[in-house]
Amino acid sequence: MSAYSPANLRRHYEQAAASKEAGEKFYDLLHGYTAQDALVLGYKAASEAIKARDASMLNKLTYVQQAARTFEQAVSLDPKNAEIRFLRFSVESNLPPFLGLSKHVDEDKSFLLDAALQHPRSGLDDEAFRTVRGFLVGRGHVSETQAQQLAQVKGS
């Protein structure tokens, strides 16, 4: 399995979300990535945001701003990619509003809800679909009615 395969990147992302040490490994894996694969760039942006979470107060904003720039690049390369939109949404929805860096939350939430309801024609594989659905419902980003609709959607 390639270091930059979606399954490997997802695993690193989930681990990095839970552990500072895993966050460092995730950032180190992607920091030097310079190619133009939109999904890998989305995960690179997520690794930069996680680096911000664990950085000193002086460096937090620098990493968050870099993550925002990398997300812009990834989304511009593949604007219909629901997994990239999910990564950006999961980061931006957790940022303090005063930073002014959460400007895509509503757009991405709507995009993700539509994509999840269209699954398996959403462009998300089953693993990514389950992650997106679990995040939207588990973190209270959708209404009870929307959560019930999502519960009816089956993986392929």
C-alpha positions as CSV (number, residue, x, y, z in Angstrom):
1,M,0.0,0.0,0.0
2,S,1.3,3.4,-1.0
3,A,2.1,5.9,1.8
4,Y,-0.4,8.3,0.0
5,S,-3.2,5.8,-0.6
6,P,-6.6,7.0,0.6
7,A,-6.9,4.1,3.1
8,N,-3.4,4.8,4.6
9,L,-4.1,8.6,4.7
10,R,-7.4,8.0,6.4
11,R,-5.8,5.8,9.0
12,H,-3.1,8.4,9.8
13,Y,-5.8,11.1,10.0
14,E,-7.9,9.2,12.5
15,Q,-4.9,8.4,14.6
16,A,-3.6,12.0,14.4
17,A,-6.9,13.3,15.6
18,A,-6.6,11.3,18.8
19,S,-2.8,11.6,19.6
20,K,-0.2,14.3,19.5
21,E,2.5,11.7,18.6
22,A,0.4,10.4,15.7
23,G,-0.2,14.0,14.7
24,E,3.5,14.6,14.3
25,K,3.9,11.4,12.2
26,F,1.0,12.5,10.0
27,Y,2.5,15.9,9.5
28,D,6.0,14.5,8.8
29,L,4.5,12.1,6.2
30,L,2.9,14.9,4.3
31,H,5.0,18.0,5.0
32,G,7.3,17.4,2.0
33,Y,4.6,16.4,-0.4
34,T,4.8,18.6,-3.5
35,A,2.8,16.8,-6.2
36,Q,-0.7,17.9,-7.2
37,D,-3.0,15.1,-6.2
38,A,-6.0,16.9,-4.8
39,L,-6.9,14.3,-2.2
40,V,-3.4,14.0,-0.9
41,L,-3.3,17.8,-0.7
42,G,-6.5,17.7,1.3
43,Y,-4.9,15.4,3.8
44,K,-1.7,17.5,3.8
45,A,-3.9,20.5,4.8
46,A,-5.5,18.4,7.5
47,S,-2.1,17.5,8.8
48,E,-1.2,21.2,8.9
49,A,-4.3,21.9,10.9
50,I,-3.5,19.1,13.4
51,K,0.1,20.5,13.7
52,A,-1.6,23.8,14.6
53,R,-3.6,22.1,17.4
54,D,-0.3,20.8,18.9
55,A,1.9,23.8,18.3
56,S,2.9,26.6,20.7
57,M,0.6,29.6,20.9
58,L,3.1,31.5,18.7
59,N,2.9,29.1,15.9
60,K,-0.8,28.0,15.9
61,L,-2.0,30.7,13.6
62,T,0.8,30.1,11.1
63,Y,-0.1,26.4,10.7
64,V,-3.9,27.1,10.5
65,Q,-3.3,29.8,7.8
66,Q,-1.1,27.3,5.9
67,A,-3.8,24.6,6.2
68,A,-6.3,27.1,4.8
69,R,-4.1,27.8,1.8
70,T,-3.5,24.1,1.1
71,F,-7.3,23.4,1.4
72,E,-7.9,26.1,-1.2
73,Q,-5.4,24.5,-3.5
74,A,-6.9,21.0,-3.0
75,V,-10.5,22.2,-3.5
76,S,-9.6,24.2,-6.6
77,L,-8.0,21.1,-8.2
78,D,-11.1,18.9,-7.5
79,P,-14.1,21.0,-6.3
80,K,-16.5,18.1,-6.4
81,N,-14.4,15.8,-4.2
82,A,-16.5,15.1,-1.1
83,E,-13.6,13.6,0.9
84,I,-11.6,16.9,0.5
85,R,-14.7,18.9,1.4
86,F,-15.1,16.6,4.5
87,L,-11.5,17.2,5.6
88,R,-11.9,21.0,5.2
89,F,-15.3,20.9,7.0
90,S,-13.9,18.8,9.9
91,V,-11.1,21.3,10.4
92,E,-13.1,24.5,9.9
93,S,-16.0,23.5,12.0
94,N,-13.6,23.1,15.0
95,L,-11.8,26.5,14.6
96,P,-12.7,29.4,16.8
97,P,-14.9,31.8,14.9
98,F,-12.8,34.8,15.7
99,L,-10.1,33.6,13.4
100,G,-12.3,34.2,10.4
101,L,-11.0,31.0,8.8
102,S,-14.3,29.0,8.9
103,K,-15.9,30.6,5.8
104,H,-16.7,27.3,4.1
105,V,-18.5,25.5,6.9
106,D,-22.1,26.0,5.7
107,E,-21.2,25.4,2.0
108,D,-19.2,22.2,2.8
109,K,-21.9,20.9,5.2
110,S,-24.5,21.2,2.5
111,F,-22.2,19.6,-0.1
112,L,-21.5,16.7,2.3
113,L,-25.1,16.1,3.2
114,D,-26.1,16.0,-0.4
115,A,-23.2,13.7,-1.3
116,A,-23.9,11.4,1.6
117,L,-27.6,11.2,0.7
118,Q,-26.6,10.3,-2.9
119,H,-24.3,7.4,-1.8
120,P,-23.1,5.2,-3.5
121,R,-23.2,7.7,-6.4
122,S,-21.5,10.3,-4.2
123,G,-17.9,9.8,-5.2
124,L,-17.2,8.5,-1.7
125,D,-16.1,5.0,-1.2
126,D,-17.9,3.0,1.6
127,E,-15.2,3.8,4.2
128,A,-15.3,7.5,3.5
129,F,-19.1,7.5,3.4
130,R,-19.3,5.9,6.8
131,T,-16.8,8.5,8.2
132,V,-18.7,11.4,6.7
133,R,-22.0,10.2,7.9
134,G,-20.7,9.4,11.4
135,F,-19.1,12.9,11.7
136,L,-22.2,14.7,10.5
137,V,-24.5,12.8,12.8
138,G,-22.2,12.2,15.7
139,R,-21.1,15.8,16.0
140,G,-24.7,17.2,15.7
141,H,-24.1,18.9,12.3
142,V,-27.4,17.7,10.9
143,S,-31.0,17.9,12.1
144,E,-32.8,14.8,13.5
145,T,-34.7,14.4,10.2
146,Q,-31.4,14.6,8.2
147,A,-29.8,12.1,10.6
148,Q,-32.7,9.7,10.0
149,Q,-32.4,10.1,6.2
150,L,-28.7,9.4,6.4
151,A,-29.4,6.3,8.5
152,Q,-31.4,4.9,5.6
153,V,-28.5,5.2,3.1
154,K,-26.7,1.9,2.7
155,G,-23.1,1.4,1.5
156,S,-22.6,-0.3,-1.8
